[in-house]
Amino acid sequence: MQQGLLLYDDDPKKSLLAVLEAAATRHHERLGYWPRVCHVAEGRKDIAWADDRARVTLTVGNPCSVVLTLVANKAIRPGYYWLCISEV
């Protein structure tokens, strides 16, 4: 089983970057390392997809930034985010 963190946030007032920054920070607090991959629901229109993948750079601290690879995943329901280290 792969270790990671599943989070739910469907607040329409939050931007995708704000949700991902909070999720990555929570992942780091709980597991002690920054995530590299985030699985999201397929069909999101607010992400510039390239072959069901996208990259986003998050600002998660004063000098700290994290690059996340977003993966479209049909098993993930809208509003859920699965953060982990690898795409498997």
Steps between C-alpha positions, in 0.01 A plus 500: 500500500624844411534757777338836443220724612144525369339837556157641424437867422226617265476863612415689177646822646853351517727492199657172396844630601377593848349153547817328377728717717293419811490131406877482441566675832270257681676206328836632621371551855353149521763296314818706530575546129359700212278326243609480135174379341135592546224289347189703419163426339495465124328771299615804697479803275719724719818301427707524182535126430766344279439124459309482831791665682571855611769668708440769757746683727372571850633754748485325836736705713714810492775372269343160440319384190378158395441375146200268480409284206123487469360174366144462369358191667152363433498328841519835681167672567461877451621695801750232609878521469738205541852625576791260487860457383456302178234450232447129566 
